[in-house]
Amino acid sequence: MPIQVKRLGRTFFAEVSGLDLRQHLSDDTIAEIRHAWMEHGVLLFRDQQFTTEEQIAYSKRFGKLEHNLRDDNAFVAPLGNLNPDGSIRDPNSDQSKFLRANQLWHSDSAYFAAPAMLSFLNGRVIDPNMPDGHTQWADMQAAYEDLPQSKRDAIEDLVAMHDMQTSRSVTGRVLDPEERQKWPPVYHRMTRIHEETGKKIMYVGSQATQVNGWDVPKSKKLFVELMQHATQEKYIYDHKWTQWDFVCWDNRRVVHRQRPFDEAKWPRVVFRSVVEGTGPDVIEGKGVNEFERFQALHGDRARILAAAE
């Protein structure tokens, strides 16, 4: 039986029903889910009561996983405001400031040369009375397609430096020397070509720091202009969490942000797993055609995916 998919957003974001992702799914079902991802960008599955091991097993069906930023032996990261003993963490702690950068528009792992492909969040601790703490996604494919042709031409070949410190500076968190060595600045195309669909997107967010060959003020002006365009209400889907929601998205198409909430009052923890990217989108200062690379690597599978789009 085909999976049941219902579009919730204007241009993207859909709910998939009728599946228990903790069970072993057939290859055909996994392929259907992937096709739905390519069409909708973000998928919501309700009531997925994963253990950490089950979330890892499901996530691995879509590719090799990134390690937790803080633990090279873990593939799932608990992101929230609780200490290991279950108490609410001090909102002024370094860890709280580090995670608060997630309230800025971003694409996961933009601080890696090969940025993340897919991300998964499971709402493990969600108070039903919490009024805030939603997550929003913005469709960077639709936003790109609505840009004037002159603007699309202007950003076509631009490469920008992305730096984790740029986003953390907003929340008052300074990376220490060990962190700076672990997460140095990297470079990405401002117009990426989605490797599975061939469609173009704007790739910009809170870690975008400077366009190659431009000064910082001119770069920032462009970043602000593009993000103001891309985060208009018509490109955004706002998701209010319920416990055990499982939301999965394509970092090659969307950016996202967590909305603020009273961190000293409401417990909120989501568990994240991430499928790593195929490879760098910039090599020796020049942009890579990711669609052509994917086709070369995957042949017929790539052509089938593109045709389905």
C-alpha positions as CSV (number, residue, x, y, z in Angstrom):
1,M,0.0,0.0,0.0
2,P,1.4,3.5,-0.9
3,I,2.3,5.7,2.0
4,Q,-0.3,8.4,2.9
5,V,1.0,11.9,2.4
6,K,-0.8,15.2,3.1
7,R,0.7,18.5,2.2
8,L,0.4,21.0,5.1
9,G,2.4,24.0,3.8
10,R,1.9,26.2,0.8
11,T,5.0,25.0,-1.1
12,F,6.4,22.3,1.1
13,F,6.0,20.3,4.4
14,A,3.8,17.3,4.5
15,E,2.5,14.8,7.1
16,V,3.0,11.1,6.5
17,S,0.6,8.8,8.3
18,G,0.0,5.0,8.7
19,L,3.6,4.1,9.4
20,D,5.4,2.9,12.6
21,L,9.0,3.8,11.8
22,R,10.3,1.7,14.6
23,Q,9.4,-1.4,12.6
24,H,11.7,-2.6,9.8
25,L,10.4,-1.0,6.6
26,S,10.8,-2.5,3.2
27,D,13.2,-1.0,0.7
28,D,10.1,0.0,-1.4
29,T,8.6,1.9,1.5
30,I,11.9,3.7,2.2
31,A,12.1,4.7,-1.5
32,E,8.5,6.1,-1.2
33,I,9.5,8.1,1.8
34,R,12.6,9.5,0.0
35,H,10.5,10.4,-3.0
36,A,8.1,12.3,-0.6
37,W,11.1,14.1,0.8
38,M,12.1,15.2,-2.6
39,E,8.6,16.6,-3.3
40,H,7.8,18.2,0.1
41,G,11.2,18.9,1.7
42,V,10.0,18.3,5.2
43,L,8.0,15.3,6.5
44,L,6.1,15.0,9.8
45,F,5.4,11.6,11.4
46,R,3.2,11.6,14.5
47,D,3.6,9.4,17.6
48,Q,7.0,7.8,16.8
49,Q,8.1,6.6,20.3
50,F,11.7,5.9,19.4
51,T,14.4,4.7,21.6
52,T,17.8,6.1,20.7
53,E,18.8,2.8,19.0
54,E,15.6,2.7,17.0
55,Q,16.1,6.3,15.8
56,I,19.6,5.5,14.7
57,A,18.4,2.4,12.9
58,Y,15.8,4.3,11.0
59,S,18.1,7.2,10.2
60,K,20.8,4.9,8.8
61,R,18.3,3.7,6.1
62,F,19.0,7.0,4.3
63,G,22.8,7.2,4.6
64,K,25.8,7.5,6.8
65,L,25.2,9.4,10.0
66,E,27.2,12.3,11.4
67,H,28.5,11.9,14.9
68,N,27.2,14.0,17.8
69,L,29.2,17.3,17.9
70,R,30.1,16.6,21.6
71,D,30.6,12.8,21.4
72,D,32.4,11.0,18.6
73,N,30.9,7.7,19.7
74,A,27.2,8.9,19.5
75,F,24.9,9.4,16.5
76,V,22.1,11.0,18.3
77,A,22.2,14.3,20.2
78,P,19.7,15.4,22.8
79,L,19.0,19.1,22.2
80,G,17.2,20.8,25.0
81,N,17.3,22.6,28.3
82,L,17.7,19.7,30.7
83,N,20.7,18.5,32.7
84,P,21.6,14.8,32.7
85,D,19.8,14.5,36.0
86,G,16.6,15.8,34.5
87,S,16.7,19.3,36.2
88,I,16.3,22.4,34.1
89,R,19.7,23.9,33.0
90,D,20.7,27.4,33.8
91,P,19.6,29.5,30.8
92,N,22.8,31.6,31.2
93,S,25.2,28.5,31.0
94,D,27.6,28.2,28.1
95,Q,25.7,25.2,26.8
96,S,22.4,27.1,26.8
97,K,24.1,30.0,24.9
98,F,25.6,27.5,22.4
99,L,22.3,25.9,21.7
100,R,20.4,29.2,21.6
101,A,22.0,29.8,18.2
102,N,19.5,27.2,16.9
103,Q,16.9,30.0,17.2
104,L,18.5,31.7,14.2
105,W,17.7,30.6,10.6
106,H,20.2,27.9,9.6
107,S,20.9,24.7,7.7
108,D,22.4,21.9,9.7
109,S,26.2,21.4,9.6
110,A,26.9,24.4,7.5
111,Y,30.1,24.5,9.5
112,F,31.3,21.4,7.6
113,A,32.7,21.4,4.1
114,A,30.2,18.7,3.2
115,P,27.1,20.1,4.8
116,A,24.3,17.8,6.2
117,M,22.0,16.0,3.8
118,L,19.0,15.1,6.0
119,S,18.1,15.8,9.6
120,F,15.7,14.0,12.0
121,L,14.2,15.4,15.2
122,N,12.1,13.3,17.7
123,G,10.2,15.3,20.3
124,R,11.0,13.2,23.5
125,V,10.2,15.8,26.2
126,I,7.5,18.2,25.2
127,D,5.1,19.8,27.8
128,P,1.6,20.0,26.2
129,N,1.0,23.3,28.0
130,M,4.2,25.0,26.7
131,P,3.0,28.0,24.6
132,D,6.1,28.5,22.6
133,G,9.2,26.6,21.4
134,H,7.8,25.8,17.9
135,T,10.1,25.0,15.1
136,Q,9.9,26.8,11.8
137,W,11.2,25.8,8.3
138,A,11.6,28.1,5.3
139,D,11.5,26.8,1.7
140,M,14.7,28.1,0.1
141,Q,13.9,26.4,-3.2
142,A,10.6,28.3,-3.6
143,A,12.2,31.5,-2.4
144,Y,15.0,31.1,-5.0
145,E,12.5,30.5,-7.8
146,D,10.7,33.7,-6.9
147,L,13.8,35.9,-7.0
148,P,14.1,38.2,-10.0
149,Q,16.2,36.7,-12.7
150,S,18.7,39.5,-12.3
151,K,19.2,38.6,-8.6
152,R,19.5,34.9,-9.5
153,D,22.2,35.7,-12.1
154,A,24.0,37.9,-9.6
155,I,24.4,35.2,-6.9
156,E,24.8,32.2,-9.4
157,D,28.6,31.9,-8.9
158,L,29.1,33.5,-5.5
159,V,30.9,31.6,-2.8
160,A,30.5,32.5,0.8
161,M,32.5,31.7,4.0
162,H,30.4,30.1,6.8
163,D,31.6,30.3,10.3
164,M,30.0,28.8,13.5
165,Q,31.4,31.7,15.5
166,T,29.2,34.1,13.5
167,S,26.0,32.6,14.8
168,R,27.3,31.9,18.3
169,S,28.4,35.6,18.6
170,V,24.7,36.6,18.5
171,T,24.0,34.5,21.6
172,G,27.0,35.6,23.5
173,R,29.0,32.4,23.2
174,V,32.6,32.5,22.2
175,L,34.2,29.3,20.8
176,D,37.2,28.3,22.8
177,P,40.5,27.4,20.9
178,E,39.7,23.7,20.8
179,E,36.3,24.4,19.3
180,R,37.8,26.9,16.8
181,Q,40.2,24.2,15.6
182,K,37.4,21.6,15.4
183,W,35.0,23.9,13.5
184,P,37.0,26.3,11.3
185,P,35.4,28.5,8.7
186,V,34.3,26.7,5.5
187,Y,33.0,27.7,2.1
188,H,29.7,27.1,0.3
189,R,28.0,28.1,-2.9
190,M,25.3,30.7,-2.4
191,T,23.3,28.9,-5.2
192,R,23.5,25.2,-4.6
193,I,22.1,22.6,-7.1
194,H,20.1,20.0,-5.3
195,E,22.0,16.8,-6.0
196,E,18.8,14.6,-6.3
197,T,16.4,16.9,-8.1
198,G,18.6,19.3,-10.0
199,K,16.7,22.3,-8.7
200,K,18.5,25.4,-7.4
201,I,18.3,26.8,-3.9
202,M,19.7,29.8,-2.0
203,Y,22.2,28.6,0.6
204,V,22.5,31.2,3.2
205,G,21.8,31.4,7.0
206,S,23.1,32.5,10.3
207,Q,26.6,31.3,9.8
208,A,27.1,33.0,6.4
209,T,29.9,35.5,7.1
210,Q,31.5,36.9,4.0
211,V,31.2,36.5,0.2
212,N,34.6,35.7,-1.4
213,G,36.1,38.9,-2.8
214,W,33.7,41.2,-1.0
215,D,34.1,43.2,2.2
216,V,32.0,42.2,5.2
217,P,29.5,45.1,5.1
218,K,28.6,44.5,1.5
219,S,28.3,40.7,2.2
220,K,26.1,41.2,5.2
221,K,23.8,43.5,3.2
222,L,23.3,40.7,0.6
223,F,22.8,38.0,3.3
224,V,20.1,40.2,5.0
225,E,18.4,40.9,1.7
226,L,18.2,37.3,0.7
227,M,17.1,36.1,4.2
228,Q,14.4,38.7,4.4
229,H,13.1,37.5,1.1
230,A,13.3,33.8,2.0
231,T,11.6,34.1,5.4
232,Q,8.5,35.8,4.3
233,E,5.4,34.2,5.7
234,K,4.5,32.5,2.4
235,Y,7.7,30.5,2.5
236,I,7.5,29.4,6.2
237,Y,5.8,26.5,7.9
238,D,5.4,26.8,11.7
239,H,5.2,23.5,13.6
240,K,3.9,23.3,17.2
241,W,5.3,20.2,18.8
242,T,3.5,17.4,20.5
243,Q,5.3,14.6,22.3
244,W,6.8,12.0,20.0
245,D,6.5,14.0,16.8
246,F,9.2,13.0,14.4
247,V,10.1,15.6,11.8
248,C,12.6,14.9,9.0
249,W,13.9,17.5,6.5
250,D,16.2,18.0,3.6
251,N,19.0,20.5,4.4
252,R,19.6,20.9,0.7
253,R,16.3,22.6,0.4
254,V,15.2,24.3,3.6
255,V,16.5,26.3,6.6
256,H,15.0,26.1,10.0
257,R,15.0,27.7,13.4
258,Q,13.6,27.0,16.9
259,R,11.4,29.6,18.3
260,P,12.2,31.1,21.8
261,F,10.5,29.8,24.9
262,D,10.8,30.2,28.7
263,E,13.9,28.0,29.2
264,A,13.8,28.3,32.9
265,K,10.2,27.0,33.1
266,W,9.4,24.6,30.4
267,P,11.3,21.3,29.8
268,R,11.9,20.7,26.1
269,V,14.2,18.1,24.6
270,V,14.3,16.9,21.0
271,F,16.7,14.1,19.8
272,R,18.5,14.8,16.6
273,S,20.2,12.5,14.1
274,V,21.8,13.7,10.8
275,V,22.7,12.1,7.5
276,E,26.0,13.5,6.4
277,G,26.5,15.3,3.1
278,T,27.8,13.6,-0.1
279,G,30.8,15.9,-0.4
280,P,31.9,19.6,-0.5
281,D,30.0,22.0,-2.7
282,V,33.1,24.1,-3.1
283,I,36.5,22.7,-4.1
284,E,39.6,25.0,-4.5
285,G,37.3,28.0,-4.2
286,K,35.0,27.0,-7.0
287,G,31.4,25.7,-6.8
288,V,30.6,22.1,-7.6
289,N,27.6,21.0,-9.6
290,E,26.3,18.6,-7.0
291,F,23.6,17.2,-9.3
292,E,26.2,16.1,-11.9
293,R,28.3,14.6,-9.1
294,F,25.3,12.6,-7.7
295,Q,24.5,11.3,-11.2
296,A,28.0,10.2,-11.7
297,L,28.0,8.3,-8.3
298,H,24.5,6.8,-8.5
299,G,23.6,6.6,-12.2
300,D,20.2,5.2,-12.8
301,R,19.0,5.8,-9.3
302,A,19.8,9.5,-9.7
303,R,17.8,9.7,-13.0
304,I,14.8,7.9,-11.4
305,L,14.8,10.4,-8.5
306,A,15.0,13.4,-10.8
307,A,12.2,12.1,-13.0
308,A,10.0,11.5,-10.0
309,E,10.4,15.2,-9.1
